[in-house]
Amino acid sequence: MITLIQNGNIYAPESLGQKDILICGNKIVAIDQPGKIKIHGIVLKTVDASEKIVVPGFIDSHVHILGGGGEGGPATRAPEIKIEDILQCGVSTVIGCLGTDGTTRHMESLLAKARGLEVEGISTYIFSGSYQIPVVTITGKVCSDLVLIEKVIGAGEIAVSDHRSSQPTFEEIARLAAECRVGGMLGGKAGVLHLHVGDDPRRLEMLFKLIKETEIPPTQVIPTHVNRNLQLLEEAIAFIRQGGYFDLTAGPNPEPENKNEISVAAAVLLCKKKNVPLNRITVSSDSNGSFPVFDKKGNLVGLTIATQKSLLTNFQYMIKNNTLSLEEGLRLFSSNPAHFYKLEQKGKIQAGRDADLLFFDQNYNITDFIVLGKRMITQGELIAKGTFSPAPDA
């Protein structure tokens, strides 16, 4: 299928102005001034993008595609994600992880789910492991997973500074980071160690020690959930200043009522105030993971589920409220994770890259979505369906 998108206002993420985009199969093959691209002698599908803003599809780098949670027992295991939920939020690429439960959820199932979502139309990758060390893997070692399993791009989410962690030692974290590095080098991948950071006052202590006492570069590790409190965010900013990256978690409410919780918008504003380079920040949803609430004694007192809607909601909120320019927002939600995780075909509208194109109206509502060259949303209607989606008349 050859598709010509006409007259869109393109942000690649940098503004390109009004352009036409030619797609062949799942790739972008040309970008030019309106009317300059000429195709003769073959069937051509055209899409009118006049009055539309066309941007790269979002990359969600922390998704419990199998479902997460379980901290309150078997009945609190969150459900698997559906392809419809992903597409309706403008996400074209996900990185799946297990989370707390590496016992009743398995790496083989995570890999199968990732492959299933890819069959249904998006790009998928996974982390080896769960909260715990020793790390659960497919082949028996993280390094081997990285080299031999095409979808594995790192280890995570490994928990630190959290009462649900396996209380890993510094030596265990250092060895795991080293294994990720070597496995990434041998497999031609990022080899990232993705760390869940909890509320414990130790916060990022191990990461600073890793930088000081080993040869492992700070870009081999990325901490997530760093906006759970101000003290942790301040340490994460210090980590960036030493060459690292960090990941913010998009909460369901872009203006949380809990004063201890730092919204993505508030975190970004603080980073801008402190002149933190925004190209070292990513945002993820933690979708289909649980949001457990524990009292001071560690007892579970509340539980909600994260959804991918929070990613889109936070993006729209920050753009509409001028927290970020559109170009800046697209870097946090698309091009930064593509660069950090070495997803070279993602995160940018450019000839030769994957045709993952998200269309917004002037109010940043999704009107159309093309993923890997295939139309998933058209005129605001989701037309792509999962394998087990009910028929319209069911």
Backbone torsions as a table, in degrees:
resi	resn	phi	psi	omega
1	MET	NA	131.3	175.6
2	ILE	-113.2	127.5	-176.0
3	THR	-126.9	136.0	176.2
4	LEU	-114.9	116.6	176.2
5	ILE	-93.3	124.4	-170.5
6	GLN	-112.8	135.5	166.5
7	ASN	66.4	27.7	176.8
8	GLY	-81.1	151.3	173.5
9	ASN	-89.2	103.6	-165.2
10	ILE	-94.7	130.3	169.4
11	TYR	-120.3	116.8	-164.9
12	ALA	-106.6	4.4	18.9
13	PRO	-86.8	-15.8	176.1
14	GLU	-67.8	150.4	-177.8
15	SER	-69.3	126.0	176.0
16	LEU	-106.6	-4.1	-175.8
17	GLY	78.8	-160.5	-178.6
18	GLN	-81.4	124.8	-176.6
19	LYS	-142.4	163.3	165.9
20	ASP	-103.4	146.1	179.5
21	ILE	-126.4	127.7	178.2
22	LEU	-103.2	127.2	179.5
23	ILE	-114.9	132.0	174.0
24	CYS	-124.9	116.8	-175.0
25	GLY	65.2	-122.2	-179.5
26	ASN	-105.6	12.8	-175.4
27	LYS	-119.7	150.9	167.8
28	ILE	-81.3	126.9	-178.4
29	VAL	-112.3	-17.6	179.5
30	ALA	-160.8	146.0	172.5
31	ILE	-133.8	127.9	-176.5
32	ASP	-154.2	175.6	177.9
33	GLN	-61.3	148.9	179.6
34	PRO	-53.3	130.7	178.2
35	GLY	86.2	-7.1	-177.0
36	LYS	-81.9	-26.8	-178.5
37	ILE	-84.0	120.5	-178.1
38	LYS	-119.2	127.8	178.4
39	ILE	-126.0	127.7	-178.5
40	HIS	-129.7	146.5	170.9
41	GLY	84.9	1.2	178.1
42	ILE	-135.8	160.5	178.8
43	VAL	-70.7	129.0	-176.6
44	LEU	-130.0	127.6	175.2
45	LYS	-95.8	133.1	179.7
46	THR	-113.2	146.0	177.3
47	VAL	-127.3	121.3	179.5
48	ASP	-83.3	113.6	-179.7
49	ALA	-107.1	19.7	177.4
50	SER	-57.2	138.1	-179.4
51	GLU	68.2	10.8	179.7
52	LYS	-110.2	150.6	172.1
53	ILE	-100.9	124.5	-176.4
54	VAL	-112.6	124.5	-173.8
55	VAL	-134.6	166.5	174.4
56	PRO	-67.4	147.1	174.9
57	GLY	-60.7	150.7	179.9
58	PHE	-72.0	150.9	174.0
59	ILE	-115.8	116.3	-179.9
60	ASP	-101.9	108.1	-168.9
61	SER	-92.3	10.8	179.2
62	HIS	-153.4	91.4	-175.8
63	VAL	-133.6	131.1	175.8
64	HIS	-87.5	77.2	-172.1
65	ILE	-64.0	-26.0	174.9
66	LEU	-86.5	-6.6	-169.2
67	GLY	93.4	147.1	179.6
68	GLY	-121.7	-151.0	175.8
69	GLY	76.3	-150.1	-177.1
70	GLY	98.6	1.6	-176.8
71	GLU	-65.4	-17.3	178.3
72	GLY	-105.5	17.4	-179.0
73	GLY	105.4	175.8	-174.1
74	PRO	-54.9	-33.1	-178.0
75	ALA	-72.0	-11.6	-178.1
76	THR	-101.5	11.5	174.1
77	ARG	-70.6	124.9	-178.8
78	ALA	-72.8	151.9	-178.1
79	PRO	-75.9	163.5	174.5
80	GLU	-64.9	153.6	176.6
81	ILE	-79.7	152.5	177.3
82	LYS	-109.6	150.2	-179.3
83	ILE	-60.1	-35.0	179.5
84	GLU	-61.9	-39.6	-179.6
85	ASP	-64.5	-36.0	-179.6
86	ILE	-69.8	-50.0	-174.5
87	LEU	-66.0	-37.9	-177.6
88	GLN	-67.3	-11.7	178.7
89	CYS	-104.3	8.9	176.3
90	GLY	78.3	18.2	-177.7
91	VAL	-96.3	127.1	179.2
92	SER	-110.5	-13.2	-178.6
93	THR	-141.3	132.9	176.6
94	VAL	-128.1	152.0	169.4
95	ILE	-116.0	118.7	-174.5
96	GLY	-92.1	147.8	177.7
97	CYS	-144.2	163.6	-178.6
98	LEU	-85.5	-56.0	-177.8
99	GLY	99.8	-144.6	-174.3
100	THR	-60.9	-41.2	-169.1
101	ASP	-96.9	101.4	173.1
102	GLY	-106.6	16.5	-178.2
103	THR	-104.4	-53.6	-179.8
104	THR	-93.2	-8.4	172.5
105	ARG	-115.8	140.8	-168.4
106	HIS	-126.7	154.3	179.3
107	MET	-61.8	-37.6	179.2
108	GLU	-62.4	-38.3	178.0
109	SER	-69.3	-37.7	177.7
110	LEU	-62.5	-43.7	178.4
111	LEU	-63.3	-43.0	179.8
112	ALA	-63.6	-41.7	178.4
113	LYS	-62.7	-42.7	179.0
114	ALA	-61.4	-42.2	178.7
115	ARG	-66.0	-36.9	178.2
116	GLY	-64.4	-43.3	178.3
117	LEU	-63.9	-34.3	178.2
118	GLU	-67.8	-39.4	175.1
119	VAL	-60.1	-36.5	-179.2
120	GLU	-78.5	-6.8	166.5
121	GLY	131.8	-4.4	180.0
122	ILE	-114.1	175.3	175.9
123	SER	-97.3	138.2	-175.7
124	THR	-136.5	147.7	174.0
125	TYR	-140.8	167.6	180.0
126	ILE	-141.7	159.5	168.7
127	PHE	-100.7	143.6	168.7
128	SER	-81.7	138.4	173.8
129	GLY	111.8	177.3	176.0
130	SER	-138.6	-154.1	176.6
131	TYR	-64.6	-24.8	-163.3
132	GLN	-95.1	153.5	164.4
133	ILE	-118.7	131.9	6.1
134	PRO	-62.7	148.7	-175.4
135	VAL	-79.5	131.6	173.7
136	VAL	-76.3	135.2	-175.8
137	THR	-137.0	-179.9	176.8
138	ILE	-95.0	-44.6	-175.3
139	THR	-94.9	-11.2	-176.7
140	GLY	112.8	-18.5	178.4
141	LYS	-144.6	144.9	177.2
142	VAL	-60.6	-43.3	-179.6
143	CYS	-58.3	-44.8	179.9
144	SER	-66.2	-39.3	176.2
145	ASP	-57.1	-45.2	-178.5
146	LEU	-64.1	-38.0	-177.2
147	VAL	-78.2	-38.5	-168.0
148	LEU	-103.4	-23.2	-177.4
149	ILE	-105.6	114.8	-169.7
150	GLU	-60.5	-31.1	-174.6
151	LYS	-86.5	-14.6	-178.3
152	VAL	-79.5	122.5	-179.1
153	ILE	-120.9	6.7	178.7
154	GLY	172.1	-169.4	177.2
155	ALA	-119.6	139.3	179.3
156	GLY	163.7	177.2	-13.7
157	GLU	-82.7	115.5	178.3
158	ILE	-85.0	129.1	-174.7
159	ALA	-88.1	133.8	171.2
160	VAL	-132.6	159.7	178.2
161	SER	51.6	41.5	-176.3
162	ASP	-146.9	140.0	-178.8
163	HIS	-68.4	-13.9	177.7
164	ARG	-91.7	-2.9	-179.5
165	SER	-75.8	173.7	173.6
166	SER	-87.7	12.5	-178.0
167	GLN	53.4	57.3	-177.1
168	PRO	-66.6	147.6	175.1
169	THR	-81.5	165.2	176.0
170	PHE	-59.9	-39.9	-178.5
171	GLU	-62.5	-38.9	178.8
172	GLU	-65.6	-42.9	179.2
173	ILE	-66.1	-40.7	179.8
174	ALA	-64.1	-43.4	178.9
175	ARG	-64.1	-39.4	-179.7
176	LEU	-67.5	-41.6	176.8
177	ALA	-61.5	-39.9	178.6
178	ALA	-65.7	-39.7	178.8
179	GLU	-66.2	-39.1	175.9
180	CYS	-61.9	-41.1	-178.9
181	ARG	-64.0	-50.1	-178.2
182	VAL	-66.1	-43.2	178.1
183	GLY	-61.9	-38.8	176.8
184	GLY	-64.5	-40.8	178.8
185	MET	-63.9	-45.9	-178.0
186	LEU	-70.4	-31.1	-178.5
187	GLY	-93.0	-3.2	-178.4
188	GLY	67.2	38.3	-176.5
189	LYS	-129.7	176.5	-179.8
190	ALA	-67.5	-36.3	-179.2
191	GLY	60.1	46.7	-173.1
192	VAL	-84.5	139.8	168.1
193	LEU	-97.3	112.5	-174.0
194	HIS	-100.5	111.5	-172.1
195	LEU	-105.8	122.9	167.8
196	HIS	-75.7	126.9	179.3
197	VAL	-114.1	125.3	-178.2
198	GLY	-93.0	-160.3	-174.7
199	ASP	-88.3	-4.1	-175.4
200	ASP	-62.3	142.6	-178.8
201	PRO	-60.5	-14.0	177.2
202	ARG	-68.6	-25.3	175.2
203	ARG	43.1	-113.8	-174.8
204	LEU	-100.4	22.6	-178.2
205	GLU	-49.7	-45.0	-177.3
206	MET	-66.3	-33.9	-178.6
207	LEU	-68.8	-41.5	178.1
208	PHE	-65.8	-35.7	177.4
209	LYS	-68.6	-36.4	178.4
210	LEU	-60.7	-43.2	179.6
211	ILE	-65.7	-41.0	-174.2
212	LYS	-75.0	-36.6	-168.0
213	GLU	-110.0	-3.6	179.4
214	THR	-130.0	173.2	177.8
215	GLU	-92.5	1.3	-176.6
216	ILE	-72.6	125.2	-178.4
217	PRO	-68.9	149.8	-179.1
218	PRO	-61.9	-22.1	179.3
219	THR	-74.6	-1.7	177.4
220	GLN	-82.1	-13.2	-174.2
221	VAL	-129.1	139.9	173.7
222	ILE	-133.3	122.3	175.3
223	PRO	-84.6	142.7	177.5
224	THR	-120.2	167.4	-175.5
225	HIS	65.2	26.9	-173.6
226	VAL	-74.7	-6.1	176.2
227	ASN	-97.0	21.1	179.4
228	ARG	-73.7	-22.0	172.0
229	ASN	-159.6	163.3	-173.0
230	LEU	-66.0	-38.9	-178.0
231	GLN	-63.0	-41.4	178.5
232	LEU	-66.2	-41.6	179.2
233	LEU	-62.4	-39.9	178.3
234	GLU	-62.0	-39.5	177.4
235	GLU	-67.7	-37.3	178.3
236	ALA	-63.9	-37.9	176.0
237	ILE	-62.9	-41.3	176.3
238	ALA	-62.8	-35.1	177.9
239	PHE	-65.5	-40.8	175.6
240	ILE	-60.7	-42.0	-178.4
241	ARG	-63.7	-19.3	176.1
242	GLN	-96.5	11.0	173.1
243	GLY	107.2	2.4	-176.8
244	GLY	-91.3	-175.4	173.4
245	TYR	-123.8	163.4	166.4
246	PHE	-144.3	162.3	-176.9
247	ASP	-118.2	127.6	176.0
248	LEU	-93.2	144.5	178.6
249	THR	-100.4	124.1	-178.1
250	ALA	-79.1	109.8	177.8
251	GLY	-76.7	164.6	-177.8
252	PRO	-66.2	-24.8	-179.2
253	ASN	-117.2	114.9	-179.8
254	PRO	-66.5	-12.1	174.2
255	GLU	-126.2	74.7	-174.5
256	PRO	-63.6	145.6	178.7
257	GLU	-78.7	-26.4	179.5
258	ASN	-72.4	115.0	-175.6
259	LYS	-66.7	-21.5	179.6
260	ASN	-78.2	-18.6	-178.8
261	GLU	-88.7	133.1	179.8
262	ILE	-101.0	115.2	178.6
263	SER	-67.7	163.2	176.1
264	VAL	-60.5	-42.4	179.9
265	ALA	-61.0	-45.3	180.0
266	ALA	-65.2	-38.6	178.5
267	ALA	-63.9	-43.1	-180.0
268	VAL	-65.2	-42.5	178.7
269	LEU	-60.9	-40.8	177.8
270	LEU	-63.9	-41.4	179.1
271	CYS	-63.3	-41.0	178.9
272	LYS	-65.9	-39.8	178.9
273	LYS	-62.1	-35.9	-178.1
274	LYS	-92.3	8.2	179.5
275	ASN	58.0	39.5	175.7
276	VAL	-78.6	132.5	179.5
277	PRO	-64.3	116.7	-176.6
278	LEU	-69.7	-14.4	179.6
279	ASN	-75.8	2.3	177.0
280	ARG	-112.2	18.2	-178.6
281	ILE	-121.9	136.9	172.1
282	THR	-122.4	162.4	177.7
283	VAL	-129.3	132.5	177.7
284	SER	-133.0	166.7	-172.1
285	SER	-95.3	-25.7	-169.7
286	ASP	60.8	25.6	-172.5
287	SER	-56.9	141.8	-179.5
288	ASN	63.8	11.9	166.1
289	GLY	-92.9	165.5	179.5
290	SER	-93.3	152.0	170.4
291	PHE	-108.8	83.1	-179.2
292	PRO	-77.4	148.0	176.4
293	VAL	-117.3	122.3	-178.9
294	PHE	-113.3	145.7	173.9
295	ASP	-82.3	-177.3	-175.2
296	LYS	-65.7	-18.5	179.1
297	LYS	-93.4	2.5	179.4
298	GLY	85.8	11.8	179.0
299	ASN	-85.1	138.1	178.3
300	LEU	-73.0	121.7	-178.0
301	VAL	-120.2	-5.2	179.3
302	GLY	-165.8	155.4	-177.4
303	LEU	-155.9	125.4	172.4
304	THR	-129.4	172.9	-178.7
305	ILE	-117.5	139.5	177.0
306	ALA	-81.4	148.7	176.6
307	THR	-131.4	161.0	-179.4
308	GLN	-74.0	-12.4	177.0
309	LYS	-58.9	-30.1	-178.4
310	SER	-62.9	-30.5	179.5
311	LEU	-64.7	-50.9	-179.8
312	LEU	-65.7	-42.3	-178.9
313	THR	-60.6	-44.4	179.9
314	ASN	-67.8	-38.3	176.9
315	PHE	-61.1	-51.3	-179.0
316	GLN	-59.6	-42.8	-178.6
317	TYR	-60.6	-47.0	-176.2
318	MET	-68.8	-35.8	179.0
319	ILE	-71.1	-45.0	-177.7
320	LYS	-67.0	-30.6	-178.7
321	ASN	-96.4	9.4	176.2
322	ASN	61.3	24.8	170.6
323	THR	-65.4	-39.0	177.5
324	LEU	-132.9	148.3	166.7
325	SER	-71.5	165.2	178.9
326	LEU	-60.7	-41.6	178.9
327	GLU	-61.6	-44.1	179.4
328	GLU	-63.7	-43.3	-179.9
329	GLY	-61.2	-42.1	-178.9
330	LEU	-66.1	-30.2	177.3
331	ARG	-66.8	-45.4	-179.0
332	LEU	-65.5	-36.3	-173.1
333	PHE	-97.5	-7.9	-176.5
334	SER	-143.2	-65.1	-170.9
335	SER	-73.4	-33.2	177.3
336	ASN	-62.7	-51.1	176.9
337	PRO	-62.7	-34.1	177.4
338	ALA	-61.4	-42.4	179.5
339	HIS	-69.2	-47.9	-175.2
340	PHE	-63.3	-42.6	-177.7
341	TYR	-90.8	8.7	176.8
342	LYS	56.8	43.0	175.1
343	LEU	-93.1	81.5	-166.1
344	GLU	-67.6	-17.6	179.9
345	GLN	-92.9	0.4	-172.0
346	LYS	-115.7	169.0	166.9
347	GLY	81.1	3.2	-177.5
348	LYS	-153.8	140.1	173.4
349	ILE	-87.8	104.7	-173.5
350	GLN	-157.0	143.8	177.6
351	ALA	-57.5	132.6	-179.2
352	GLY	98.2	-15.6	179.6
353	ARG	-94.4	168.1	179.8
354	ASP	-62.1	143.4	179.9
355	ALA	-85.6	75.9	174.9
356	ASP	-110.0	98.2	-170.6
357	LEU	-125.2	122.7	-178.6
358	LEU	-108.0	130.4	-177.0
359	PHE	-108.3	129.0	174.1
360	PHE	-115.4	151.4	165.9
361	ASP	-83.7	-173.4	-175.1
362	GLN	-70.0	-13.7	176.9
363	ASN	-101.6	10.7	178.2
364	TYR	65.3	32.2	167.8
365	ASN	-90.2	140.8	-179.6
366	ILE	-71.8	126.0	176.3
367	THR	-107.0	-37.0	-177.4
368	ASP	-146.6	156.4	179.6
369	PHE	-151.2	123.4	175.3
370	ILE	-114.3	123.7	179.8
371	VAL	-122.2	122.9	-177.3
372	LEU	51.7	40.4	176.2
373	GLY	81.6	-1.6	-177.0
374	LYS	-109.8	134.9	-179.8
375	ARG	-74.1	124.3	-179.1
376	MET	-108.3	-35.3	175.8
377	ILE	-129.1	135.1	176.9
378	THR	-136.9	127.9	-178.8
379	GLN	50.6	42.4	177.2
380	GLY	81.3	-2.4	-177.4
381	GLU	-106.7	128.2	175.7
382	LEU	-72.6	118.1	-179.1
383	ILE	-106.1	-16.9	176.9
384	ALA	-83.5	140.7	-179.2
385	LYS	-131.1	149.4	175.9
386	GLY	-73.0	167.0	-176.8
387	THR	-57.8	-37.9	-175.4
388	PHE	-110.2	21.0	175.0
389	SER	-66.6	139.9	179.2
390	PRO	-65.0	147.7	175.6
391	ALA	-65.3	153.4	-177.4
392	PRO	-53.5	-33.2	-176.7
393	ASP	-98.5	10.4	-178.4
394	ALA	-73.0	NA	NA
